């Protein structure tokens, strides 16, 4: 197998252009690529459109942040496509001031739109959101006695994801609930950078236990 | 006539009585999470958490938190023996696919047609729907859990929701701290009044059409599910 290039977080940040659509793994920060997020902040790459489950946690009382929250706080994000912003007071504030665009997507629909982008699907049909604001502007289909919305794929320029273990070929294994959107995003973007806690030689992972096949991954970052 | 006192515990205790052994249940953040504290000893349910696990266990002892193991509120949790983890697509496949028996969600407004609003107050608070819209669309039974009144004293049960909807005609049951209601399509059917509240008091203080269910009863068994 071919070994992937192992890079430092700062080098990963340099692979991302301002104005890119960036998918970021994690669920309220659990399973987020914290090292690469910090490097993007450091490099000040801005005007980003972020696709993420949520805008993670920012508590203004304590200053505590998780996941991608520092990108929001540094004003590097133009738009987020996400299911939830309720635990990041800064996203809420910027939205109220008209300084960030927020497209709210039901969580299951977001997962399927990301998956569809990587799995060659032209879209998905889901009953979620029928009869709510989510259906506005979308095509509806009546099938099997039920109404479905057509939801379109959500591809990105770059995915930054986080795994517990990787091998040098780029195979990835996630830990527990830190898996969440990470394997879906690995398929959906032209460039995929995986941050791993532990990197082993090729052959060091059981092929039966791999969550994300190596061919999805372009670069590895070890933290 | 009784005065109203907010009582989240009775809501959680009553909802805990809905389940039978083997039910797959998703408990929302906040009040719905309390339900897990009151499951009867002779009932074993399987808790699903939409961030990617079934077999959700209690919070870990201090010092035993695992950064890679949280619930959908981002809080440290544990997993029970036999539980498992999965990605978000699988998690919502479980939810939309009808493999969750009950979802319990919080409420901003719920109306007599089974509509639920709980994800945004335009111009004021916009947390987002998270997984709630998928849960209401996919779970076999939708239970709305709420105190009967807002802090302002307004009834949370309405004739018609005014806020943006999370669910259109999906709510099956509403459990508040004064009673248990079923959604019959055009009005709330009061199935139980919780002591000390009477049906007359509940009807008078609720901004919705309520009729007594055929099997209406007074519920006064906070310690047991009967």
HADDOCK unambig.tbl for C-alpha pairs under 7 A between the chains (distance, minus, plus):
assign (segid A and resid 27 and name CA) (segid B and resid 51 and name CA) 6.86 0.50 0.50
assign (segid A and resid 28 and name CA) (segid B and resid 74 and name CA) 5.69 0.50 0.50
assign (segid A and resid 30 and name CA) (segid B and resid 67 and name CA) 6.75 0.50 0.50
assign (segid A and resid 30 and name CA) (segid B and resid 68 and name CA) 5.99 0.50 0.50
assign (segid A and resid 31 and name CA) (segid B and resid 68 and name CA) 6.69 0.50 0.50
assign (segid A and resid 83 and name CA) (segid B and resid 128 and name CA) 5.83 0.50 0.50
assign (segid A and resid 83 and name CA) (segid B and resid 129 and name CA) 6.02 0.50 0.50
assign (segid A and resid 83 and name CA) (segid B and resid 130 and name CA) 4.57 0.50 0.50
assign (segid A and resid 84 and name CA) (segid B and resid 127 and name CA) 5.71 0.50 0.50
assign (segid A and resid 84 and name CA) (segid B and resid 128 and name CA) 4.41 0.50 0.50
assign (segid A and resid 84 and name CA) (segid B and resid 129 and name CA) 6.16 0.50 0.50
assign (segid A and resid 84 and name CA) (segid B and resid 130 and name CA) 4.96 0.50 0.50
assign (segid A and resid 85 and name CA) (segid B and resid 127 and name CA) 5.04 0.50 0.50
assign (segid A and resid 85 and name CA) (segid B and resid 128 and name CA) 6.06 0.50 0.50
assign (segid A and resid 86 and name CA) (segid B and resid 126 and name CA) 6.93 0.50 0.50
assign (segid A and resid 86 and name CA) (segid B and resid 127 and name CA) 3.74 0.50 0.50
assign (segid A and resid 86 and name CA) (segid B and resid 128 and name CA) 6.58 0.50 0.50
assign (segid A and resid 104 and name CA) (segid B and resid 128 and name CA) 6.29 0.50 0.50
assign (segid A and resid 106 and name CA) (segid B and resid 129 and name CA) 6.04 0.50 0.50
assign (segid A and resid 106 and name CA) (segid B and resid 130 and name CA) 5.77 0.50 0.50
assign (segid A and resid 106 and name CA) (segid B and resid 131 and name CA) 5.91 0.50 0.50
assign (segid A and resid 106 and name CA) (segid B and resid 133 and name CA) 6.08 0.50 0.50
assign (segid A and resid 106 and name CA) (segid B and resid 134 and name CA) 6.70 0.50 0.50
assign (segid A and resid 107 and name CA) (segid B and resid 130 and name CA) 5.23 0.50 0.50
assign (segid A and resid 107 and name CA) (segid B and resid 131 and name CA) 4.76 0.50 0.50
assign (segid A and resid 108 and name CA) (segid B and resid 89 and name CA) 6.70 0.50 0.50
assign (segid A and resid 108 and name CA) (segid B and resid 92 and name CA) 5.04 0.50 0.50
assign (segid A and resid 108 and name CA) (segid B and resid 131 and name CA) 6.45 0.50 0.50
assign (segid A and resid 108 and name CA) (segid B and resid 134 and name CA) 6.07 0.50 0.50
assign (segid A and resid 111 and name CA) (segid B and resid 88 and name CA) 6.10 0.50 0.50
assign (segid A and resid 111 and name CA) (segid B and resid 89 and name CA) 5.33 0.50 0.50
assign (segid A and resid 112 and name CA) (segid B and resid 89 and name CA) 6.17 0.50 0.50
assign (segid A and resid 127 and name CA) (segid B and resid 137 and name CA) 6.58 0.50 0.50
assign (segid A and resid 128 and name CA) (segid B and resid 133 and name CA) 5.90 0.50 0.50
assign (segid A and resid 128 and name CA) (segid B and resid 134 and name CA) 5.20 0.50 0.50
assign (segid A and resid 128 and name CA) (segid B and resid 137 and name CA) 5.59 0.50 0.50
assign (segid A and resid 129 and name CA) (segid B and resid 133 and name CA) 6.09 0.50 0.50
assign (segid A and resid 131 and name CA) (segid B and resid 168 and name CA) 5.29 0.50 0.50
assign (segid A and resid 132 and name CA) (segid B and resid 164 and name CA) 6.99 0.50 0.50
assign (segid A and resid 132 and name CA) (segid B and resid 165 and name CA) 5.37 0.50 0.50
assign (segid A and resid 132 and name CA) (segid B and resid 166 and name CA) 6.39 0.50 0.50
assign (segid A and resid 132 and name CA) (segid B and resid 167 and name CA) 6.78 0.50 0.50
assign (segid A and resid 132 and name CA) (segid B and resid 168 and name CA) 6.74 0.50 0.50
assign (segid A and resid 133 and name CA) (segid B and resid 164 and name CA) 6.92 0.50 0.50
assign (segid A and resid 175 and name CA) (segid B and resid 68 and name CA) 6.18 0.50 0.50
assign (segid A and resid 176 and name CA) (segid B and resid 68 and name CA) 5.79 0.50 0.50
assign (segid A and resid 176 and name CA) (segid B and resid 69 and name CA) 5.79 0.50 0.50
assign (segid A and resid 176 and name CA) (segid B and resid 85 and name CA) 5.70 0.50 0.50
assign (segid A and resid 177 and name CA) (segid B and resid 51 and name CA) 6.38 0.50 0.50
assign (segid A and resid 177 and name CA) (segid B and resid 52 and name CA) 5.51 0.50 0.50
assign (segid A and resid 177 and name CA) (segid B and resid 53 and name CA) 6.84 0.50 0.50
assign (segid A and resid 177 and name CA) (segid B and resid 68 and name CA) 5.83 0.50 0.50
assign (segid A and resid 177 and name CA) (segid B and resid 69 and name CA) 5.26 0.50 0.50
assign (segid A and resid 177 and name CA) (segid B and resid 70 and name CA) 6.47 0.50 0.50
assign (segid A and resid 177 and name CA) (segid B and resid 85 and name CA) 6.34 0.50 0.50
assign (segid A and resid 178 and name CA) (segid B and resid 68 and name CA) 5.12 0.50 0.50
assign (segid A and resid 178 and name CA) (segid B and resid 69 and name CA) 6.93 0.50 0.50
assign (segid A and resid 179 and name CA) (segid B and resid 86 and name CA) 6.97 0.50 0.50
assign (segid A and resid 179 and name CA) (segid B and resid 87 and name CA) 5.59 0.50 0.50
assign (segid A and resid 180 and name CA) (segid B and resid 51 and name CA) 6.07 0.50 0.50
assign (segid A and resid 180 and name CA) (segid B and resid 52 and name CA) 6.11 0.50 0.50
assign (segid A and resid 180 and name CA) (segid B and resid 87 and name CA) 4.40 0.50 0.50
assign (segid A and resid 180 and name CA) (segid B and resid 88 and name CA) 4.74 0.50 0.50
assign (segid A and resid 181 and name CA) (segid B and resid 87 and name CA) 6.30 0.50 0.50
assign (segid A and resid 181 and name CA) (segid B and resid 88 and name CA) 5.61 0.50 0.50
